[in-house]
Amino acid sequence: MEPANRETWFDDECQAATEDKKKAHKKMQQGYGTRSLIEEYKEKRRKEKTIHKRKKKEQMNVELENTELLRKQHDCRKF
């Protein structure tokens, strides 16, 4: 089992959501903050946060399953 990496959950889907949010933010700044641009940015930001939370939770569940498996195998050193 390899050591836990904090960024193993950050994949292409996360990267795409972050890029979409960055583009919307830049567009909002250049458009003098009109209501539609602000709403678009907020929506992209919400979407990015939900994707990141879901990916982090999935990664945590995998790590917990691995830890539980090691505990059941009585492998104290790796546990």
N, CA, C and O of each residue as an XYZ file, in Angstrom:
316
protein
N       0.848     -1.181      0.000
C       0.000      0.000      0.000
C       0.890      1.239      0.000
O       1.811      1.347      0.810
N       0.622      2.149     -0.886
C       1.430      3.362     -0.975
C       0.890      4.423     -0.024
O      -0.282      4.372      0.350
N       1.710      5.368      0.367
C       1.267      6.410      1.307
C       0.167      7.271      0.708
O       0.080      7.464     -0.505
N      -0.659      7.775      1.592
C      -1.782      8.611      1.150
C      -1.265      9.912      0.548
O      -0.417     10.592      1.126
N      -1.791     10.240     -0.617
C      -1.437     11.485     -1.288
C      -2.661     12.387     -1.231
O      -3.761     11.965     -1.590
N      -2.483     13.602     -0.793
C      -3.620     14.500     -0.609
C      -4.321     14.827     -1.919
O      -5.502     15.174     -1.912
N      -3.628     14.724     -3.024
C      -4.219     15.138     -4.282
C      -4.596     13.967     -5.187
O      -4.742     14.152     -6.395
N      -4.753     12.790     -4.640
C      -5.133     11.653     -5.475
C      -6.565     11.781     -5.962
O      -6.937     11.176     -6.967
N      -7.361     12.556     -5.268
C      -8.754     12.723     -5.660
C      -8.923     13.740     -6.784
O      -9.955     13.731     -7.455
N      -7.960     14.602     -7.007
C      -8.070     15.672     -8.000
C      -7.769     15.108     -9.382
O      -6.615     14.837     -9.713
N      -8.821     14.933    -10.191
C      -8.659     14.333    -11.513
C      -9.089     15.311    -12.607
O      -9.228     16.510    -12.365
N      -9.295     14.786    -13.798
C      -9.650     15.630    -14.943
C     -10.990     16.334    -14.766
O     -11.150     17.480    -15.186
N     -11.946     15.661    -14.150
C     -13.259     16.266    -13.922
C     -13.124     17.484    -12.994
O     -13.738     18.526    -13.227
N     -12.321     17.335    -11.956
C     -12.077     18.451    -11.031
C     -11.362     19.592    -11.746
O     -11.701     20.761    -11.562
N     -10.390     19.248    -12.548
C      -9.627     20.255    -13.289
C     -10.544     21.043    -14.233
O     -10.437     22.265    -14.331
N     -11.439     20.339    -14.922
C     -12.357     20.995    -15.858
C     -13.304     21.945    -15.115
O     -13.565     23.056    -15.578
N     -13.813     21.502    -13.965
C     -14.718     22.352    -13.183
C     -13.993     23.602    -12.691
O     -14.562     24.693    -12.693
N     -12.753     23.446    -12.275
C     -11.969     24.585    -11.806
C     -11.699     25.567    -12.946
O     -11.786     26.781    -12.761
N     -11.376     25.042    -14.109
C     -11.134     25.915    -15.266
C     -12.401     26.670    -15.659
O     -12.337     27.857    -15.977
N     -13.565     25.986    -15.640
C     -14.836     26.652    -15.952
C     -15.092     27.805    -14.977
O     -15.497     28.896    -15.377
N     -14.848     27.540    -13.693
C     -15.063     28.566    -12.681
C     -14.120     29.754    -12.895
O     -14.533     30.907    -12.770
N     -12.871     29.475    -13.212
C     -11.894     30.549    -13.444
C     -12.301     31.409    -14.636
O     -12.191     32.634    -14.592
N     -12.776     30.755    -15.709
C     -13.216     31.504    -16.893
C     -14.416     32.384    -16.562
O     -14.490     33.534    -16.995
N     -15.363     31.833    -15.788
C     -16.543     32.606    -15.413
C     -16.155     33.783    -14.531
O     -16.734     34.862    -14.651
N     -15.190     33.591    -13.654
C     -14.739     34.675    -12.777
C     -14.087     35.799    -13.583
O     -14.348     36.980    -13.353
N     -13.237     35.407    -14.526
C     -12.579     36.401    -15.364
C     -13.604     37.169    -16.200
O     -13.503     38.385    -16.363
N     -14.588     36.443    -16.726
C     -15.645     37.059    -17.527
C     -16.467     38.029    -16.670
O     -16.857     39.101    -17.133
N     -16.723     37.640    -15.418
C     -17.480     38.494    -14.505
C     -16.699     39.771    -14.206
O     -17.284     40.853    -14.154
N     -15.401     39.659    -14.011
C     -14.588     40.832    -13.718
C     -14.530     41.786    -14.905
O     -14.532     43.004    -14.729
N     -14.480     41.238    -16.096
C     -14.399     42.074    -17.287
C     -15.745     42.666    -17.671
O     -15.796     43.667    -18.385
N     -16.835     42.063    -17.208
C     -18.172     42.535    -17.572
C     -18.784     43.460    -16.548
O     -19.999     43.658    -16.545
N     -17.975     44.029    -15.682
C     -18.433     44.981    -14.675
C     -19.477     44.393    -13.732
O     -20.296     45.128    -13.181
N     -19.456     43.090    -13.544
C     -20.301     42.457    -12.537
C     -21.789     42.528    -12.801
O     -22.562     42.773    -11.875
N     -22.214     42.320    -14.037
C     -23.652     42.298    -14.305
C     -24.278     41.109    -13.596
O     -23.596     40.138    -13.272
N     -25.560     41.191    -13.360
C     -26.257     40.149    -12.613
C     -26.120     38.773    -13.244
O     -25.891     37.786    -12.545
N     -26.258     38.706    -14.546
C     -26.183     37.410    -15.216
C     -24.783     36.798    -15.098
O     -24.646     35.588    -14.918
N     -23.753     37.627    -15.200
C     -22.382     37.121    -15.068
C     -22.095     36.679    -13.640
O     -21.400     35.687    -13.420
N     -22.627     37.413    -12.677
C     -22.441     37.031    -11.278
C     -23.132     35.699    -10.998
O     -22.562     34.836    -10.330
N     -24.341     35.524    -11.498
C     -25.077     34.275    -11.296
C     -24.377     33.107    -11.981
O     -24.317     32.002    -11.441
N     -23.854     33.362    -13.162
C     -23.118     32.307    -13.875
C     -21.893     31.878    -13.063
O     -21.607     30.687    -12.943
N     -21.179     32.848    -12.513
C     -19.995     32.546    -11.702
C     -20.383     31.763    -10.446
O     -19.724     30.788    -10.086
N     -21.451     32.195     -9.789
C     -21.895     31.503     -8.574
C     -22.280     30.055     -8.867
O     -21.979     29.150     -8.090
N     -22.948     29.854     -9.997
C     -23.345     28.493    -10.380
C     -22.122     27.620    -10.649
O     -22.075     26.471    -10.211
N     -21.146     28.148    -11.356
C     -19.912     27.394    -11.641
C     -19.161     27.087    -10.340
O     -18.595     26.006    -10.177
N     -19.166     28.047     -9.428
C     -18.491     27.861     -8.147
C     -19.165     26.756     -7.326
O     -18.492     25.912     -6.735
N     -20.503     26.774     -7.297
C     -21.240     25.721     -6.589
C     -20.953     24.352     -7.186
O     -20.734     23.377     -6.468
N     -20.958     24.298     -8.508
C     -20.695     23.028     -9.198
C     -19.296     22.514     -8.862
O     -19.112     21.328     -8.591
N     -18.313     23.416     -8.882
C     -16.938     23.028     -8.562
C     -16.853     22.489     -7.130
O     -16.226     21.457     -6.890
N     -17.473     23.179     -6.197
C     -17.418     22.745     -4.800
C     -18.053     21.377     -4.607
O     -17.512     20.545     -3.878
N     -19.197     21.127     -5.249
C     -19.844     19.832     -5.079
C     -19.002     18.707     -5.683
O     -18.920     17.618     -5.116
N     -18.379     18.971     -6.827
C     -17.521     17.960     -7.450
C     -16.329     17.665     -6.545
O     -15.990     16.501     -6.329
N     -15.696     18.702     -6.019
C     -14.532     18.509     -5.157
C     -14.913     17.769     -3.877
O     -14.189     16.875     -3.439
N     -16.040     18.132     -3.278
C     -16.478     17.448     -2.065
C     -16.743     15.973     -2.326
O     -16.368     15.114     -1.527
N     -17.399     15.683     -3.463
C     -17.720     14.296     -3.802
C     -16.443     13.481     -4.007
O     -16.334     12.356     -3.522
N     -15.488     14.052     -4.724
C     -14.232     13.341     -4.993
C     -13.445     13.102     -3.705
O     -12.889     12.021     -3.510
N     -13.394     14.104     -2.829
C     -12.694     13.948     -1.557
C     -13.343     12.855     -0.705
O     -12.662     12.048     -0.074
N     -14.677     12.852     -0.705
C     -15.401     11.851      0.078
C     -15.152     10.448     -0.469
O     -14.965      9.508      0.304
N     -15.149     10.298     -1.791
C     -14.865      9.006     -2.401
C     -13.463      8.530     -2.026
O     -13.271      7.359     -1.698
N     -12.484      9.434     -2.072
C     -11.109      9.081     -1.713
C     -11.014      8.682     -0.247
O     -10.314      7.727      0.091
N     -11.708      9.400      0.621
C     -11.694      9.076      2.045
C     -12.294      7.694      2.282
O     -11.786      6.930      3.103
N     -13.364      7.370      1.572
C     -13.981      6.053      1.721
C     -13.034      4.937      1.288
O     -12.984      3.885      1.925
N     -12.289      5.158      0.216
C     -11.311      4.162     -0.245
C     -10.229      3.970      0.815
O      -9.849      2.839      1.117
N      -9.735      5.068      1.377
C      -8.700      4.976      2.404
C      -9.225      4.270      3.645
O      -8.505      3.480      4.256
N     -10.468      4.542      4.025
C     -11.053      3.871      5.184
C     -11.219      2.377      4.942
O     -10.975      1.570      5.838
N     -11.634      2.008      3.737
C     -11.771      0.594      3.402
C     -10.422     -0.115      3.472
O     -10.330     -1.229      3.988
N      -9.376      0.528      2.955
C      -8.033     -0.062      3.011
C      -7.560     -0.223      4.450
O      -6.980     -1.249      4.803
N      -7.804      0.785      5.277
C      -7.414      0.716      6.677
C      -8.174     -0.395      7.395
O      -7.602     -1.140      8.192
N      -9.449     -0.494      7.108
C     -10.270     -1.542      7.727
C      -9.788     -2.924      7.296
O      -9.762     -3.849      8.108
N      -9.413     -3.072      6.046
C      -8.905     -4.344      5.549
C      -7.601     -4.717      6.256
O      -7.407     -5.873      6.630
N      -6.720     -3.755      6.437
C      -5.465     -4.012      7.152
C      -5.729     -4.390      8.611
O      -5.047     -5.246      9.174
N      -6.718     -3.745      9.207
C      -7.067     -4.069     10.593
C      -7.571     -5.499     10.702
O      -7.213     -6.225     11.629
N      -8.401     -5.895      9.754
C      -8.948     -7.253      9.776
C      -7.874     -8.300      9.521
O      -7.975     -9.430      9.999
N      -6.838     -7.922      8.762
C      -5.766     -8.859      8.468
C      -4.721     -8.873      9.586
O      -3.748     -9.624      9.522
N      -4.925     -8.047     10.599
C      -3.996     -7.952     11.732
C      -2.588     -7.577     11.277
O      -1.596     -8.083     11.802
N      -2.518     -6.698     10.311
C      -1.236     -6.214      9.806
C      -0.929     -4.892     10.516
O      -1.209     -3.814      9.992
N      -0.359     -4.994     11.697
C      -0.173     -3.829     12.570
C       0.789     -2.800     12.001
O       0.583     -1.599     12.179
N       1.812     -3.238     11.335
C       2.801     -2.281     10.836
C       2.209     -1.364      9.773
O       2.446     -0.156      9.804
N       1.457     -1.905      8.849
C       0.854     -1.081      7.795
C      -0.367     -0.348      8.301
O      -0.721      0.709      7.777
N      -1.017     -0.898      9.314
C      -2.202     -0.278      9.876
C      -1.833      1.042     10.505
O      -2.699      1.733     11.043
